[in-house]
Amino acid sequence: MTENEYLEAILLQQTLAPGSPELKELQEREEEVKSLLRSKFGTARIREAGSKRKGTMVKASYDLDLTCYFPHDDNSAGETLKEIFEGIEAALREKYVTSPKGSAIRVWDGTGKTDFHIDVVPGRFVDGNDGDVFLYRSSGDKERLKTNLDVHIDHVRDSGVLDAIRLTKLWRERNGGNVKTFALELLVIKLLEKKKNEALSEQLRHVWEQFKEDGENLTIEDPANPSGNDLSELLNDGIRFWLSSTATNTLDAIEQSGWDAVFGEVESDKSQRVEALRRITVATPIRTKPWGNG
C-alpha cells in the first residue's frame, strides 16, 4: 500500500457516512434543539454550520454548529447581544445542560454526561435579516464580533484541501492538542494555497514542516472580516509551541516508523476496499487524479 493509499484508507475509516449511527444520533439531537429554539424564538433564523456543512467531519472530532440569528431590528430575545446570548442559554437550560464557549453555547443532555456535539451560536444581523452578523463574546477583550459564518463555510468547503484539513484534525485529536478547529482550518488552507495539486502525503509533510520551522511566524485572519477581527487568541504562544513541537515529533515518527505511527493501522476491511478501488482505477483508460480538488 502506498502512502496515499494508506491515507485514503484512514480517511475512509474516519468518514461519517449518511445513515451512520453517529450522524443519525446527531440529526435527532439537532431536531430536538431546533424545535426548542423555534418554540421559544419564532423570529430567529436557525441554520446548520460547522464541520458538517464545511465537509471536514471526522469520527474522532465532529460537531454541528446551529446558528440562531435575529433580524437587525428584532428585540424579542433581548436588546443587547449579551441579553440574546443569555436568553438563548436560559431557554436551552430548561431541558439541557449547557456551557458557554467563546461565541457559542455547547449543549449536553439533561444529566450533563452526554455531549450532543452541538454548539448553538446566537447573533444579530448587522442589517436586515441576512449577511454579516454581530456575535456576543463571552470571553476575550471585545464583547462583540462582526463576522459571517457563511463566508467561513465557503472559504473552507471550497478550499480544495479538505482531505488535508480532515487529517490534520485527526492528527490534533491523536496528539491531544487544544488548537481550535477554525484556526487549524485557516492555517492548512493558507499553507497549502500553492500546493493543492500535490499528493496528500506531501501536503501534510509541508504543513508539518511549516509548523516545525516557522511556528513563531504563523498567522491567520478571519476571511469574513480580515482587518476587524483579532484571532491572535486562537494562535497564542502555547498553541504555536504545541504545533511546532508536535509537528517535529510527527515528522520524526514518519521517518523512523512510517505513517502508521501517526494515524495507526488501517482496518482490514478498509484496506481491501482501497485495494479494490486502486485496481478499478488502474483498469480505467482515463483516470482522475486521486487527490484532485473537484
Helices and strands as residue ranges (DSSP letters): H 3-13, H 21-40, E 45-49, H 51-54, E 64-70, H 81-93, E 97-101, E 104-108, E 115-125, E 133-136, E 144-147, H 149-157, H 162-174, H 181-191, H 200-214, G 215-217, G 232-235, H 237-257, H 260-263, H 268-283
